[in-house]
Amino acid sequence: MNYCLKNHDRVTAVQEILISLLSDEEHGAGEDGEELLVSEASFEEDRVRCHTSVVRGGVRQDAECIEPYAGGAVERRRALTHVVKQSAYEALLSFLPQKPAWGAMTGVKPAKPVRLALQEGLPPEQADSFLHGRYDVEPRRSVMAAQCAKESLKCLEMLQCKEVQLYVGIPFCPAKCRYCSFVSNDVTRFGHLVEPYLAVLHEEITAAGRSLRQAGGVVGSLYIGGGTPTTLSAVQLNDLLSALHGAFDLSGCREITVEAGRPETISREKLSVCAQWGVGRVSVNPQTMHNDVLRGVGRFHTAEDIRAAYQMVRQSGDFCVNMDLIAGLPGDDAAGLTDSVRQVAELQPENITLHCLALKKGAPLRFGPRGVLERGAVDQCHELLDKQGYRPYYLYRQKYIAGGLENVGFCRGETESFYNVCMMEELGAVIALGAGGVTKLCDRTGRNVKRFSNPKYPTEYISSRERIAARAVSLLEEAAVW
């Protein structure tokens, strides 16, 4: 579909709506065409108006949205972005096979607008319906976002002055899953890079730790992710945790997570190392409990391997356990997905994270007989988890996510991951070390976000040795929390 903007420059807002609602189609700027969206803004003293017309298949639909604003240029831009998206959504809606679960929302952090509204005076009793009223979000998802927003406010109250959350990336896996879009390297092919990578990482850790101590900063949580960190040997894992404890003051750290991930990488020796260094949270990630689906996506463990690894973790320390599942995997279907969630819930891990597969543009989903991930299948899983005593505590979305849905972290009791909430809701600074790490510096509102990326691949990271250590120092000096 072509799009034409008149009297405004919110091209990104229009593109985001088109990608969100018509993700399988190509879109570009143009003033004519058989399929055309025209977005025209007008301005009054205290409000912004946008009229959108859409022509598709010989049919025309029009919509208009008005947004009042108080303040200066920043508030006016926010109001303009909202009316551009909302009017485009309303004009496109009748051309869609069903109403989108998240309505006109295009952002990846659905709970954040609710949190900001609560901080600006929205009565708590109105939080559940906030996204439904403002963006036409499905009521059940509007409620879920409000639940997560309230969790983020609890975490915000706990943040100390000069507190950062720390991420350390280990971009190696036993083998790369076919659906994976993360930076991870198969150790059977790239194992020779592990030791040189760790050497540079240790230097970055030392430099960052020294800078943080000099600034009087504190680490609120530590997350070692990947990749699969337990691809490292027990000795390498011990050296990494030792380096982190030596560089940073972790005495007041609320949580230390190691993403164990694949069961074939978990051993009693590695779990003993984790327990020794104060790791309190471990991920054991089945993705699905069906062996044929596992084989199809390039994971060569079995559901029984997952159960054995889970029991090993339980026997090796007092760990909070998270287990990841993915909805929409090739070869799976609604019944298989629900059964996987049921099996994992019966194990009673403290946390379960249900992801919806995010595909590269144009990739076939091949999920179920119709080839699509039905919203009802995911909703059924959410209901099952609710009955088992789990509640949502953080969520996020991704571009091209299956079914236009979301990724949700669930917890039992008060076992929510502090790091996950702070990182997803952008509550202050997150310092990321290692290849592919993205440091986010922002104030406590989460509105003024700056992002800084490390080299993406281990080879680039290793070859940038001197620049990496220097950058770790400069980022901490620039952190908005100071």
N, C-alpha and C positions, 0 to 999 in steps of 0.2 A: 504494500500500500504506500502511495506517495503521501507526503504531508507538506502543508504550506502554513507558515506562521505569519501572522499580520499583527503589527504593533507590539510585538514582544519577542524576546530572545530565548524563551524557555524550551529550546530544542531537546535538551536532555529529558525534560519532563514528558514531552510527547513520545520520544523514543522509548522511554521506560514503560509507558502505558501500552504501546504497540507490542513491545517484546513480551510484556506480561500477559496480554490478552490474545495475541496472535503470534505465538512463539515460533510456529512452523513456517512463517512467511517472511519474505524479504521486505524491507522498508527503506525508503529513501526520500530525500527532499525533491519536491517537484510541484509545479503549479497546476498540472492537469493529469489526466489519466482516468481509466475506467474505475479505479478504486482510489479514492482521494479523501484525505482528512484536512479540513481547513480550520485552524485555530486562531481566533481573533480576540485580542484583549482591548479593553477600554478602562480608563481610570477616572475616578471621581475623588473628591477631597479626602474621604475616609473609607473608601472601599474600592475593590477591584472586581471587574466583571470579565468573564471569558465566554464567548459563544463558539461552539464547535459544531461543524457540519461534517457528516460522513456520507460518502456515496459508495455503495458496494452492491454489485449485482443489479445495477439499475435502480436501486432503492436509496432514498435519502433519509437520513435521520439527523435531527438537530437537538442540541442541548445547551443550556446556559447555566452558569454557576456564578454566584456573587459571594464575595468574602469581605467583611469589614476588617479594618486593621487600625491599630493605634500605635503610634511611634514613628520611626524614621524609615530609612531606606531598607534596612535589614528586614523589618516587619513587613514592609510592602513586598519585598521579593518573596518572602515565605507565603504571603497571601496569594501572590500571582502564581507561584508554583502549584499551590493547592487548587486554584480554580481551573488552571490549564489541565491538570490531571483529571480532576473530577468531571469537568464538562466533556473531556474526551472519553472517559469511561462511560458516562451516561449515553453519549451518542453511539458508542460501539456496542452497548449492552445487548440490544435486540438482535444483533448479528451473531451472537455467541450461542453455542448449543446449550449451555447452562450458565447460571450466574457464578462467577468465580468465588471460591471460598473466602478469599481475602479482599474481595471487592476492588476498590480503586487503589489499594495499598500496593506500592511497588518496592518499598524499602525492605532491607533484609533483617531489620530489628523491629518487629511489630510491637513489642512491649515498650519501647522507648518513648513513643508519643504519649502513651498513657502515663508513664512515670513523670514526664515533663509536665503534663496537664495536672497531675496530682500535686506536684511541687508548686505549680502556679495557682493552686486554689481549687481545683476540681473536687467537689465533695466525694469522699470515698465510695458512698453508695451509688454514685453515678459512673464509677470506673468500669463496671462490667459492660455497660452499654455504650461506652465512649467511642470505640472504633466502629461499632455498628452504625451509630448515628452520623459519624463524620465521614467514614469511608465505605459504608455499606458492607462491612465485613459480616460474615455469617455470625449469628448470635453466639454459638458455642465457642467459636474462635475468638470472638471479642472478649468473652469471659476468660478464656485461657490466657490471653495476652494481659488482661488485668491482674490475674493471679501472679503472673511472672513479673509484672511491674511492681507489685507489692513486695515480692521477694527481693527485687533489686533495691527498693527503698530500705529494706532491713539491712542489706549489705552496705549500702551507702552510709548508714548511721554508724557502722562499725569501722569505717575507714579512718585511719590515723593521718595526722599531718605528715607529709613527705613519705607516704606509703606508695610502693609500687608492687605490681604483680609480676612475677618472673616466669618466662617461658624459655625452655631449652629444647632445641630440635635435634633429633637423631634421624636423619633422612635415609635410613636403611631398613629393608624388609627381607624376609626369607625369599619372597617372590612377589612380584607386583600383581595385584588384583586387576582384572580386566576392566572394572568399572572405575578404578581409582584415578582421581585427578590431582592428588597431592604429589609433592616432590618426594619421591621415595625411590631408592635404588636397590635392585636385586643383589643381595650379597654374593650370590653364586657368580655374578658377573663383575661386581664392583667391590668385592670384599677387600681388595688391595688398597682401597681408599679409606677404610675405616680408621686405621691408626693415624695416618697423616691428618685426617679430618679431626679426630679427637685432639691431636696436638694443637691445632689452630683454635679449636673450641676452648681448650683449657686456657690459652692465652687470652681469648676474649672474655672468659669468665673472670680471670684475674684482673684484667683492666676494668671491667664493669664493676666488679666488687669493690675495688679500690676507690673508684669514682663515687660510688653510692655511699660508702662509709664517710668519705670526705665531705659529702653534701649533707650528712646526717640523715640519710634516707633509711627506710626500713622495708623489708620484704614481707608482704602480707600472705602471699601464697606462692608456691613453686609448682610448675607443671612441666614434666618431662614427657614430650610427645614426639610424634614422627610422621611417617615411618613407624617403626616398631622398636622402641628403645631397648627391649629385652632381646633384640638381635645381638646386642653386645654380649660379650662373655661376662661371667660373674666378676672377674678381675677388672675388666674395663668399666663395668657398671659401678663397682666399688670406688675406682679411681675418680670417676665422674662425680659421684656423690660426695666424696672426700674433698674434691676441688671446690665444689659449690659451697660446702660448709666452711671451708677455709677462706674463701673469698667473701662470702656474704654472712652477715649475722642472721641466722635462721632461728634464733632462740624464741622469737615471738611469732614465728610463721604459723598461721592458722591451719594450713594444710599443705602436704607435699604429695603430689600425684605422680605415679609412673604408669604410663600407658603400656601395659604388657601386651595387649592386643591378641596376637595369635598364640594358641595354646602350645604349639610345638616349640615356642621360644621360652616358655616358662619352666623354671626348675626350682627345686627347693633351695639350692645354693643361692640363686638370684633373689628369691624371696627373703632369704635370711639376710642378704646384704641390704635389701630395702628396709626390712624391719630394724636393722642395726642403725641405719642412718635416719630413722624417724619418718619414713614414708608411711602415710596412713591411708592412702587411697590408691587402688590398683584397678585398671580396666582389663577385663577379659572379654574379648569381642567375638561373639559367634557370627554376627551379621544375619545368619539364618540357621535354623536347626535341622535343615534338610540337606542330606549329603549330596544328592544329585545337583541341587542348586549351587552348593559350595564348589563342587567340581567344575561346574559350568562357568563360574566367575574366576577360576584360577586359585582357589583356596583348597589346599590338599589335606586339611584336617577334617575330622568328622564331628558330628554332634556329641558322640561319646568322648572324644578328646576334650571337648569343651567342658563337659561335666567333670571329667577327671582333673582338668586344670583348675576348675572352680573349687573342687574339694581340696586340692593341694594348697590353694591360696587360703582357704578357711583354716586349714590345719597349721599354717606356717606363721600366723600372726593375727593381730586384731585389725585387719584391714577393712575399710569401707570399699565395697566392690561395685564397680560400674560395668554394665554389659550393654554393648551396642548392637542394635538390629537395624536392617535396612529394608524399607518397603520399596517394591518396584524392581527387585533384582531380576535379570533375565532368567526365565525358566520357572519363576515363582508364580503364585496366584494368590487370590484373596484367602482361600482356605489355608494354604501353606503359611502365609504371613501370620494369620491369626493363631495358628497352631504354634509357630515359633515363639510368638509373644507369650502364649500360655505356658509353654515349656520353660522359658526363661523366668517368668514370674513365679513359677512353682519352686525354683531354686532360691528365691527370696534374696537376691542381691539388694543392697541398699539403693542403688541407682540403676535405672534402665533408660537408655537413650534410643529413641525411635527416629531414625533418619528416613527421609524420602529421597530416593536416588536422584542426584542432580546429573543430568546428561549433557554432553557436549551438543551444541546446536545441530539438529538434524539427525541425531543418532536414534535408531529405533529402540523403543522400550522393550517390546516383546514380553510384556507382563500379562499373564492370564490369557483367556481365549480371545478377548477383544483387543489385546495389545496396549491397554492403558491401565494405569493405576486408578482405580475407582476411589472416590472420596469416602464412600461408605465403608470400605475395607479398613482404612486408617481410623475412621471414627469408631469402628467396632473394637479396634485394638486399644484406643484410648479408654473406651468404656470398660474393657476387660481390666486394664491397669488400675482404673479407679476402684473397681470392685475388690482388687487385691491390695488396696491401701496405698497406692502410689498417687502422687499429685505432681502436676507440672511446675517446674521452678525456673526453667529458662527455655527460650525458643529462638530460632532464627530461620530465615528463608534464604534461598539461593536462586540465582538466575537459572532458568530452564529446569527448575526442580519438578520432579514427577508429579503430575496432577495439579500443579500450581499450589502445592501444599506447604509443608513446613517440617523442620526438625525440632523435636521436643525432648528435653531432659526431664525425667520423672524421678522423684525420690520418695522414700518412706521415712516418716518421722522428720527429724531435723538433720538430715544427712545431705542437704544440698551442697554442691561444690561451689565454694566461695570464688575460686578462680574463674569457673565458667560464667558465673553471673557477672563478675567485674569485667571480664573480657568481652562478653557478648553485649552487655549494656553500656560499655565504654564508661565505666566508673573510674576515672583517673587513669594513671599511666600503666601500660603493660610493656615491659622491656623484654624483647625477644632476642635470644642469642642462638647462633647456629645458622646453617644454610636455610634459605627460604623464610627466615624469621621476619615478621612484620611488627616493628615497634610502633605503638600508638601512644602519643602524648596528648593529653586533653585535660581540661579542667573538670571539676566535679559535676558540671551540668552534662558533660558528654557532647556538647555542641561544637566546641572548638577543637576539632580532632586533626592532628598532624600524623601522617604515616611515613615511616622510613623502613625500607626493605633491605635486608642483607642479600648478597648474591644468592641466586636461586638454587644453583646446583653445587654439589660438593666440590667438583673440580674448580669451579669459579671461586668458591669460598676459600679453598686451600691456597689458590694462587694469589688471593687478595690478603694474605696474612697480615701485613703491616697496617693496611688500611682498615681491616676489621677491628683490631684492637683500638686504634685511634678513634674510630667511629663510636665504639661503645662508650668511650669517655665523653665525647662531645654530645651524644644523645642524652646522657644523664645530666649533663650541665644545662641542656636546653629544656628538660622536662618541666612541664607547666606546674607540677606540684611544688617546685621550689619557689 
